[in-house]
Structures are given as structure tokens and as C-alpha cells.
Amino acid sequence: MSQRVFYRYNPVTDQFERVFPSKGERLRVRLRQGAAGVIAGVAAVALAYSFMDFPREKELRSENETLRAEISVLNRRADESLSVMEDLAERDNNFYRVIMQAEPISAGRRYAGLERQRAFDRLDSLSDPALVENARAKFDRLERMLYVQSASFDYLSRRAGEMDKRLAHIPAIPPISEKYLRTVASGYGTRIDPVYGTARFHEGLDFSAPQGTPVYATGDGTVNTSGWESAYGNMVEINHGYNYTTRYAHLSELCVKPGQSVKRGDLIGKVGNTGKSTGPHLHYEVRLKGQPQNPVYYHFYDITPEEYDEMIRLAENAGRMMD
């Protein structure tokens, strides 16, 4: 490359005189030229990487996308498994352990310090490390819950082996024919009173059924009450022992007497419209140590899983009482 020549005008001599730059100036010029070359080279490489897919880079990008998709699937499967385990844990505490009169397992024992978190984040918005950590945390919780639930079932199995007689006394069948399980008029919990129009806690299930529909004892026991009980109308109360009682209200007929022993499935009365009632139905309660329980957790004989799921759905959605 030819060297550039610079001239400067000298007013004294009225001539242009050649300028010779110093070594420092020449070095600075060369450094600037070198830096410009390096910057141009880096820019060219960056543009090449931006607009061209090199074979190895293309392969790595494809592998990364595949791994990310697989981790997203694992995250969603973990969510589904955690949902199932949480439902199982709720039924374990509110049904199996209630029946066996065993203390419920606390959240601290079930999760052992692991954060009880339902992941509703958008997985596609997470970075790769966050996506992996999200999946790891879920599987940690799932592993812990599986361990605790397995140990709980082992304990309950041993306890059940000692409780054959008790199981015969625990309320375990629907109090009316299966065909009326789809007619749940009101579930357990806070509902609207049909007479006063105010919110009130409903301590049982209301099954709408024709007058005269047979009502059955849901477990072995002894009749405590068979007669008129104020707002309950004609009511039968059965003491099943083991701290359990059941109530069957608004009956049109009473088919048992106080002190009478009954077996599960025995006819004890017929559906009616007596007492504080807005139509023919059966009001059914389950009580443990005098405290009302949700009766839907006490239907595990003579009912299919599909019928049970449908009854739970109806009980949760039914919001207006008939008594």
C-alpha cells in the first residue's frame, strides 16, 4: 500500500511544505486501522452466524428445541400427577382416616418442608434453567407425596385388618336406591335456606325422591330415635358405635323403633315431606363424635366409581337446600 503524503501551507515562504508525522502518530494510525479491521471482521462473523445456519449449530439448536419440548411435557405430566396425588391425599385425610378414626396427616408431614405450590406459570415463558428447576421441584414434591401416601396406606391396611367388625358398623352405602343418587338437591356445606333465603350451613345431603321411596340403614347399629324431631319431621337416628351416628329426616313412614338393632341395608323408613321441608326428599347426615361429616365420603359399598364421581359433582354444584 502506498504511503499517504501530507502537505501544509507555510505563509512565510508562501509555499506548501511536506509534513512528516512522528512515530507516535504513525503508530496511532496503524492501531486505528487494525482496530477497524478487527471490528469489521467480528461484525462480518456475527452477521454470518445470524443469517447462516452452520451444520453443528443447526444440530445443537435442534437438540435444544427437542430437549425443551420434552421438559415441557414432563412439567405438564408432573402437574397432572400432583393433581391426582393431592386429590388422593384429601380423600385419605377426609375419608380413609376418618373411617379408621386415625389422625389426618398434616401438610408439614406430607410435604416435609417442600413448598406446596401449584405451577400455573406459562412454561413457554421460562428460561431453560428455570424450566428444568420447575420440573425438578415438582418431582421432588411428587416423590415425597408418594412416599407418605404409600406409608399411610400400609398403616391403614394394618388397621383395617383389625377392624372387620368396625367396618360393618361404619356408614358405607347410599341411604336410598342408586337411581336417586343423581337427584342430589343440596350438598354438604354453606347453602341458601329455602324458607328464609339466607346462607346457612347444611349438615348433610338432600336427595330428592318420590314420596314413599324406601330408606335404608347405611351401617349396623341400634336405633336411638324414631319419631318426630321438630324441623327434621319424622326422623330416625342410628347409633353405629365407634362414635358414629346417622340421621334420616322428613320421613313419611317410620319402619323401626327405638332400641331396635339394624343391619346395613335394612329398611328403616320411607321418603316424605314432614317437618321443615319444601318437597319430598331425604335429608341424610353422618356424624362422628357428634360433629357432622360430609356424607359423600361415606359411600364406598354398592356404588360404582362413575356413580360416586357423578354424586360428588352434583353435591358440589347443588346450592339450594330443601329443608
N, C-alpha and C positions, 0 to 999 in steps of 0.2 A: 504494500500500500504506500503510495507516495505521501511524503510528509507535507502537511499543510504549512504554508508560509504566510506570516502576518506582517503588515506594514503599518507605520504610524506617521502622521504628518508632523513635520518639525517647522514651526512658523519662523524660527530664527534663520534656518538655512533655506526656507521656502521649498523644502523637498520632502518626499516620502522616504523614510528610513526603515530598513528591515528590523523587526523585533525578534529577539532571541529569547524564548521563555526559559525560566530557570529549571533545574532538575525536579524541584518540588512540584512546580506547575505541570511539568510533563508527566510526573508520576500520578498526580491527581486526575489528569485527563485520562490516562490509561486505566486507572481504577474505576472511573465513572463508566468508561466504555465496557470494561469487564463486567461490572455490576449490571449494566443494561443488558448485556448478553445473557448473563445468568437468569435475570428476571424474565427475559423473553423466552429462554429455554424452559424454565419452570412453567410459565403460562402455557406454552405450547403443549407440554406434557399433561398439564391439568385439563386443557381442552380436549386432548386426545382421550383421556380417561373419562371425561364427561360425555363425550359423544361416540365413543367406541367401546364395545364390549370385547375385552381380551378373553381368550378361552378360559384361562384359570379364574379370572374374576367372574366371568359368567357362570362358571361351575359353582364357585363359592356362593354367589348370590342366590342361585337356585337351591343350594343346600340350606342356606339360611332361611329362605322362604318356606321350605318344606318343614324344617325344624320348628319354626314359629307356628305354622299351621297345626303341627302335631301337639305342641304345648297348649295351644288354644283349645284343641279338642279335649286334652287331658284336664284343663281347667274346668271346662263345662261338665265333663263326666264327674269330676270331683264335686262340683256344685250339686249335681243330681244325687250322688251318693250321700253327701252330707244332709241333703233334704230328707232322704229316706231314713238316715240314722237319727235325725232329730225327731221325726215322727215316731220312730221306734222307741226312742228314749222317753218321749212324752207318754206313750202308751205304757211303757214299762213302769214309770212312776205312778201314773194315774189309773192303771188298770191291774197289771200283774201284781205289783207290790201292794196295792190296796187290797186285792183279794187275799193275798198271803199275809196281810197285816204286817208288812215289813216297811221299815222307814224308806222313804224315797231317797234316791241318790242325788246329792247336791250338785249344782253346776261346777263347783270347785273340784269335786272328785271326778266328774265326767271329763272335764277339760284340763285338769291338772295345771292351771296357770296359762294354758294356751288361750289366746284371745278368741272369744266366741264371736266370730264375725262372719256375716253372710256377704260374699263378694258379689256386689252388683256393679262393679266397675266395668266400663266398656273395655274388653280385653284388647280390642284393636287400638286403643289409645295408650297402652302401656309400652314402655321400653322393653327390650329383650330381657335385661336383668330383672326388671320388675315383674315381668310375666313369669319367669322361672321362679322367683321368690314367692309370688302369689300361689302358684301351683304347689310349691314345697310346703307352705304354711297350711294349705287345705289338707294335704295328705297327712301332715303331722296331726291335725285335729281328727281326721278320719281314723287314723291308726289308733289314737288314744280312745276314741269313742267305741271302736270295735272291741278293743281290749276290755274296757269297762263293761260293755254290754254283754260280752261273752261270759265274763265273770259273774255278772248279775244273773244270767240265765242258768249258769251252773248252780248258783246259790238257790234260786227259786225252784230248780228241778229237785234238789235235795229236800227243800222244804215241802214241795208238793208230795214227795214220796211219803212224808209223814202225815199228810193231811187228806187222805182219801175221804174220811168221814166228813171233814170240814167242807170239802168241795161239794158234797151233796146238799149242804145247808146254805151255801152262798147263792144269792140270786144269779141265775145264769141263762134264763130263757126269756123270750118276749112274753108279756102277760096276756097277749091276745094272739089270734091267728096271724101267720106271716102275711096273709094278703092285706092286712090292715096296717102293716108297717110303713107303707107308702103314704099313709094318711096322717102323718105326724103334723098336728096343728100348731104345736108350740114346743120348742126345745127348752133345755135347761139354761137358766141364766136370766139376765135382766130383760124383761119383756113389757109390753104395753097391756095394762089391765083392761079387759073388755068392758067392764062396767064403769070404772072411774076415769079411764083414759090416761092414767098416769103410769110412769115407769115403776115396775115392781120386780123383785127377784122371784123368778119362778123355780120352785124347788124340785120339779120333776119333768116328765114328758106328758103331753096331752095327745092321745090317739083318738081321732075322730072315727067313730064306728056306729053302725045301726043299733038302735035300742035292742037289748036282749042278746047282743054278741057275748059269747062265753068269755070269762076272765079266769086265768089260771094262776096258781101259786108258782112263783119263779124259783123256789127252793124249798127244801124240807124245813119244817118248823112247827110252831104252836101258835094258834090264833090268839092274839092279845085282845083285839077289839072286833066286833061285828055288829054294827048298829049305826045310829045317826050321830054324826060328829059335826054339828054346826055347818060352816061353809063347805066342808067336804061332802055333805049329804050322807047317804049311806056309804059307809067305809069299812073295809076290812084291813086290819093291821096284823102282820105276821111277824113273830119273833123267831128269827132263824138261828139264834145262838151266835157265838163268836162275834158279838157286838153288832150284828146286822138285823135291821128290821125293814119291812117293805109296807107300803100303803097303796090301797086301790080304792079310789074315791069316785063319787057321783053314781054309784051302782043303782040299778033298778031292782035287783034282787040280791039277797044275801043267802049264800048256799052253805055257810059254815057257822059254827057257834064258838064263842069264847072258850078257850081251853082245849079246843079240838086239835089233834095232830094232823098235819097235812104233809103230803109228799109233793115234790116238784111235778108240776103238770096237773095237779088235782083242780077240779072246778071249784071256785070259791065264790063266784058271783057272776052278775051279768051287767053289761054296759047300760048306763042310764043317763038321766039328766037331772039328778037331785042335788040339793044344796045350791051353792053359788055357781051356776053353770049356764052357759048360753046355748047349749045344744048337746045332744047325745055324744058322750065321749068318755074315755077312761083317763083319769089323772093318776099317774103311776110314779111313786117315789122309792128311792133306795136310800137308806140311812145307815151310816157307820158311826157307832158311838154317839148316836143322836144327831149327827151332822148330815145334812143332805149331800148326796153324791150325784154325779151325772149318770143317769141310768144307761146311757148308750155304751158305757164301758162295761156293763154287766149283761151283755148279750153275746155269749160265745158258744151256746149249745143250740141245736135245731135252727140254725140260720146260716145261709151261705155267705161267703165273703162279699159277693155282689150285693146281696140284700143288706148286709151290715154297712157297706160303704154308702148305699143309697139312703139308709136311715140316718146316718151321720150327716150326710149332705142336707137332707130335709130338716133335721133337727137344728142345724146351724142356721138355716135360712128362714125357718118358721119364726116369725116375730110377734105373733099375737096369740095370747092365751085364750082358752075357752072357759076359764074359771077365775 
